[in-house]
Amino acid sequence: MKLKNNIFTALLLAIGFILHQITPGILGGMKFDFLLSFLFISLIVNTSFKNAVLTGLMGGLLSAITTTFPGGQIPNMIDKLLTSILLFLIIQFIRRFSMNTLAVGTISILGTLISGATFLLSALIIAGLPTSFSFLFKTVVLPTVLVNAALTIFIYHIIGQAMRVSGIQIE
């Protein structure tokens, strides 16, 4: 992996980390996970498997640092790594057709659903949930799906435009 690819991934995750840090916790310590949008963009732009693993590990670590969910550190690490690897496979399939707004939105929706379900299941097993799985899924994960889809599409277009204007190419 080239250094500039790693730096680009780190910058995206840093922006996501800041948004994740300033997002307040809601129901039972759960919070909207805006770091996911930047994780998805990193996976879409830099399509190597090594980047997917690196992004998952770093995203999990950054989410674990800022979690407001009691015992949420390990579930954050698990969910970001698993989400990154599964999305890598999904992106490889989608990339065969076209990477347009619909594809980016679909990737974001699938990624947020995978991440939310994985987090809740691993938290249920490791630390327990403050309320039912279905309640947290409906009240936190599903609204986050909508917000992340819109945010990911918006930021993807901004990043794409910035890369075109500056001549940055990720290999």
VENKA-V96167 format. One record per helix or strand of 3 or more residues. SS is the DSSP state (@ for helix, = for strand). FROM is the first residue (numbers start at 1). LEN is the number of residues. If there is no record, write none. Layout:
ss/from/len
SS/FROM/LEN
SS/FROM/LEN
//
This chain:
ss/from/len
@/3/20
@/27/3
@/35/11
@/49/18
@/72/24
@/101/26
@/133/34
//
